[in-house]
């Protein structure tokens, strides 16, 4: 049974269950902005945007990059279904830098459709989140 001052965090990608544990607090990048979630949070469902998700447990904060998918919050549970959820150790910095540079170049000279622009913008945001996490900033 979960302590009433904790909230269960579950993060799942198509490949695996990344985490399933009781935590003190969660910060999630959503389509409407960054949200902080504590136990007894109001229920909500939102799409994720690429960014850094962090959670605190017993004074220790862990972070990872998430992108694509949804977050669902209930009174005692945060469920995240993400396309990717990567820890700092799983990120290839050189690949992230290349992705960022390619996306910035394409977006700087954009001539495509709005939908294609959104895809490239998401690629840029994902690369920037990866680089932010690996730099520790």
N, C-alpha and C positions, 0 to 999 in steps of 0.2 A: 504494500500500500504506500502511496506517495504521501509524504509529509505535506500538510496543507499550505506550507510556505514555499513549496516547490511546484514546478510545472513540468510536465513530461514533454520533452522535445524529441520528435521523430523526424528524421530527414531521410528521404528515399529517392534514389535516382533509378532510371531504367535498369542499371547494372547491379545495384546493391542497396542494402539498408546501411546508410552511412553512420547514423547514430540513433539510439533509442535509450534515453536516460533522463533522470530527474535533474533539473537545473533551477537556479535561482531566478534568472532573467534571460531574455532573448532579444536581440535587435536584428530586424529583418528589413532588407531593401525591397520595398513594394513599388508598384506602379505609381502610387500617390506620394511616395517618399519613404523615408526611414521610419519604422515604428518600433517602439520598445514595448515588450510584452512581459508582464509580471503575472504571478498567480492571480486567479479570479478576474482576468481580463475579459472585457466584453467580447462576445462571439464576433468573428469576422472572417471573411474570405476575400482574398485579394490575389492578383497576379504578382509574380516576382519580377523584379528587374535585375539586371546584372549588377552585382555589387558584393559587398562583404557582409556576411552574416556573422554575428558574434553571440556567444552565450557565456554566462558566468555561472560557475558552480563552486561553492565554498571559497569565494574570493579569487579564484583563478578564471581568467577570461581566455577562451579559445575562439579562433576566427577561421573562416573559410570563405571561398568565393562560391556564390550560387548564381545560377542563371537559368532563365526559362522555367515555367511551371507556376505553381500556386502555393499559397500558405493558407491554412485553415486554423483558426484559433477558437478553442472552446474554453470553458472555465479552468480546466486543469490540464490542457493539452495543446501543443503547437505541432501541427502536422505540415511538413513541407514536402511537396512532390516537385522535384527540380530536374531539369535536363542535365545539369552538372552541379556537383558539390565537391570542390577540391580543397584540400588542405595545402598549406604553404609548401610542404614537401613534394606534392604531386605536380607542381607547376614548373614548366620549363620556361625559364626567364627569356631565353633567346627566342623561342617560338612566340611568346607573348609580345615581345618587342617588335618582331616582324609583323605579327597580326595588327598591332597598333599602327605601325608605319603604313602598311598597305591600306588599312581602313581610312586613315587620315588623308592619304593621297587620293583615294577614290572619292571620298566625301568632299574634298577641296575642289575637285573638278566635276562635280555631279551633273550628269546629263540623263540619268535613268528615271524610272518611275518612283512614285512616292513609296510604294511597297518595298522596292529594292533598296531605297534609301534607308528605310527602317531596319532592314536586315543588316546593312553595313554599319549603321549606328549602333545596333545591338552588338555586333562584332567588336566595334571600337570600345564600347562600355565594358564588355567582358575582358578584353585585353588590358584595359586600364585598371580594372578591379584586380586582376591577377598581379599586375606589376605593383599596385598599391599594397597588396597583402605581402608580397615577397620583400618589399622594401621596409616593411614594418611601420609605415606612416598611416 
